[in-house]
Amino acid sequence: MTDKTILAAPSLLSADFGHLAEEVISVNESGADWIHVDVMDGHFAANLSFGPKTVADIRHVTKLPLDCHLMVTNPQDHVASFAEAGADYFTFHIETVLHANRLIQQIKAAGMKPGVCVVPGTPVFVLDEILSELDLVLVLLVNPGFGGQKMIPSCLEKLVKLAAIRKERGCHYLLSVDGGITTENASLAIEKGADVIVAGSAFFAAPDKAAAVKKLKGL
């Protein structure tokens, strides 16, 4: 399908919170590359999930990169706590931030890699001035808040645009997708340019997690 390396990032939002350490260990053993942590404040996203303590606790049971996606109203208030907890990527929503460049520099200064996310209704041109500063661009294929939603196929075209810009400008950001990803449709995102495949129930509900990871990576 493709010669590039595809990264699989199981999303803890679909894990069994009552056995979170065991679920993280299952990610370690599956051949997945990252762990995706959806952080929701009940304001920007209509749900509540994890905080920095959860990140700090799972940091003790995995060496995989922790990809923290902050679906929160004031992400700048949480940079220090997530850096201290051991987050590797700190991805904020462009819809929540006025001074995005300032926040990117704050994230870098804290020792994390900056990422930015766009919801389905946000066009990619709003990222134009900051793309060269980013390590990750996350394209949401569903509206934020809850797992188990169906992918909005038109959102995949954002990947095509972002991949073209990356090539044209020589940027280095990875392209990630999240929302409605299954072992059957992950290939669509990869074909459009995705480098990182985030999947929740497609991983944690799979009877064979290693096999699910291979399918998510297009192998």
N, C-alpha and C positions, 0 to 999 in steps of 0.2 A: 504493500500500500504506500509506504513512504520509507525513505532511508534515514530520516531524522529520528532522534530519540524522543519518544513520547513518555511523559511522566504521569503516573497514576497517583491521585491524591484522594483517598477515601475521606469522606466528610463525617466527622464525629456526630453531627446532628442526627444521624440515623442509627447511632450506636445505642446499646443498652446502657443507660446511665447508671444503673445499679451495679454494673460489672465493668466499669469503664477501663480499669487497668487491664483486664483480660481482653477487652475489645482492642485496646491499643497494641497489646502483644500480638493479637491476631493480624493486625496491620503489619507489624514488624516481620512476621513470618510469611506473609503473603507474596512478597516481592514488590509491594507498592513502594513508591519513591518518597512521598510526602504525606503528612497528615494535615487535613484541612479543618480548621476550627472556625465555625460560624459564631460570631459574637453579636448578639442582638439585645437591644435595650428596651424593647417594647414601645419605642417611640418612632424612630425611623423605620424599623421593621416591627410588624405587629406580632412580636413573639419575644420571649425571654429565653436566653440560653446560658452561655458560658461567660466566665470572667477570668481575670488573670490568675486567680488561684488554681483554677482547673488546668490552665496552661502550665503553671509551675509544677503541679502534681504529676501530670503526664510526662513532663520533661524528664522525670526520674525513671520512666520505664521505656523510653524510646530515644534513639539517637537520630531518628529521621527529622528532616526539616519540618518545623511547625509553621504552617501557612495560615496566619490569622487574618480572617476577613471580618472587619469591623463594620457591621451594619448598625451604626450608632450616630446620634445627632452631633456629638462633639468629639470626634476622634482624637483631636489634638490633646484632649485632657487625659488620654490613656496611653500615650506613647511610653512614658517612663515605666509604668507598671507592667506593660507587656514586654518591654525590653528586659526588665528585671526578672520576669517570669521565665524567660528563655525563648521568646518568639523569634523566628528567623525572618519571616516576611510579615509586614504590617500593611495590610491593604485597606484603604479607606474609600468611601464613596464620594465621587466628585460632586454629587448632588448636595452634600452636607458641608462643603468647605468653600469659603470665599478665597482664602489665601493658600491655595494648594501648593505653590512652590515653597512657601515657608514651612508647611507641614512636611513636605518631602525632605527638606534639609534637616528638620527636627528628627525625623525617623532615621536618617543616615547617621546623624550625630549620636543617636542612641545605640548604634551598632546593628540596626536591622536593615533589611532591604525594603525599599518602598514600592508599594503597588497601589493601583487605583482601580476602582470598579465602576461600571456603568449599568444601570437598570435598563430593562427593555425599552423604556420610553426616552432614553437619553442618546442622542447621536454622538458618534465618535469625534466629530470635529471640535467638541468642547475640550478635548484633551490635547489639542494641537500644540499648545505652548509648553506642555510639560512632558511630552513623550520621551524626549531625549534624557530626562532625569530619572526615568522609571526602570525598575527591574522586572515588573510584572504588570500586565493589564488583564483584568478579570472581566469577562463579558458574561453577564447574567442572562440566562436563557429563559428565566421565569421571573415573576415579580417576587421580591424578597419577603421572607418571613417563615415559610413552611416547606418542609421536604415533601416529596411525593407528587409534585406538580408535573404537568406535561410540558415539554419543551415548546417554546415559541420558535418555529423554524426560521422565520425571517431574521431573527437576531444573529443567526450564523453568518449573515452577510457582513456584519461588523468585523468578523475575523478576517475576511478577505481584504477589507479596507485597511485594517491595522497591519496586516502582514505586508501589504504593498508599501505602506508608509515606512515600516521598519526597514525594508530592503532599500527603498529610495534614499532614506536619510542615514542609513548605517546605525540605526538604534539597536539596543541589545535586549530590550524587554522580552520576556516570555509571554505568550498568549495563553490564557487560561479560560476555561469555560465551566460553568456550574449551573445546574438546574435541569431536571428532567433527563439526565444522562443515563442511558442503559447500556448493557453490553451489546445491544442490537444497533443503537444509533450513535454510539461513540465515534464510529468511523466517519460519520457525516461531519462532525466537528474537526476531526483530524484532516479530512480532505479540504476543509475551508481554511486551515492554517493553525489550528490549536496545537500547543505544545504540552499543555497540562490539562488532564481530564479529571475533574472533580466529580465524584459520584458518592451518593449516600447509600440508599437502599440497594442499589445495584451491587454494592460490595457487601454490606453487612447482612443482607438477607440471602446472600449466595451460599449454597451448601458447600461449594468449593471456592474459597476466596482466592486462592492462587490462580485458578482457571479464570475467575472473573477479572482479575487484574490483567491477565494476558489479553483477554478480549477487549478490555477498556483501552489497552495500549495498541490495539490493532495487530496483535501477534497471532 
